[in-house]
Amino acid sequence: MTPAQALAFVERHGVVLEAARHDAVACLADAIAGETIRGSWWSHPRSREIFAITRALRESPELLVCRLVDGKISFVHARCWPALVTLSARLPAAALARVHEVHTDSGRHRIEQTPFPDWVPHDAVAAARHLTEAEAIATLSVLSFLFERTS
């Protein structure tokens, strides 16, 4: 799988987990591997490919990298951002924060977060004004389990 194919995978699903498991949400690491990975993806024969592709996607301007699903790294495609804005009151603010990994000069990794709604582009906010809550839930149907808990 190429980074472009992985991006198309996220766009098709709307929301995917980077590597974690959830009954309702697709796992990108499994899609890259072409199979359900047992145990850590770091020990999978395609781990280098998984790492390279997930890191490329983390830099994509078309994706929100956040901890939306069970506190795990989640990718949300830009087509779903208006729905997130519409439903943001029903979701934990921390789950909607943009997560960005920074490599420091010392070689360490530091996680920076941009709180919601600071990262949301104006066009997504404008599009959200035209969405009903029902339309937003339909757009994010893969996350219906989150809205059942918050209803």
C-alpha positions, 0 to 999 in steps of 0.5 A, a space after each residue: 500500500 502506498 501513502 496515497 492508497 492509505 489516504 484513500 482508505 481513510 477518506 473512504 472510511 472517514 475515521 480509522 484507527 492507526 493501529 488499535 482495535 475496535 469492533 466498529 472502526 477500521 485499523 490502518 495498520 491491518 489494512 497496510 499489512 493485508 491481514 489482522 495483525 496479532 500482537 504488536 504491529 512493530 513485530 510484523 514483517 511489514 512493520 517498516 512499511 506500516 511505520 512509513 505510511 502512518 507517519 506520512 499520513 500523520 503529516 497530511 493536511 487532509 487528516 486530523 490526527 487525534 485520540 477520538 476513539 478510545 483515546 487511541 490515535 485516530 485519523 479523521 478525513 477532512 470530509 468529516 470535519 464539518 460533522 465533527 464540528 456539528 457534534 462537538 458538544 457531544 464529544 469530549 474536547 480532549 478527543 478532538 484535539 489535534 495531536 502532532 508528534 515533534 522530533 526534538 534536536 535531542 532525538 526525543 519525541 514530544 507530543 504537541 496538541 492543538 485544542 479543538 476548535 483552534 485547528 478547525 479550518 473556516 470552511 469546515 466551520 461554514 459547512 457545519 452550519 449547513 449540517 443537521 445533527 442527523 446528517 452529521 451522525 450519518 456522516 460519522 456513522 462508524 462512530 455511532 457507538 459514541 453518540 449512543 453513549 452521549 444521547 
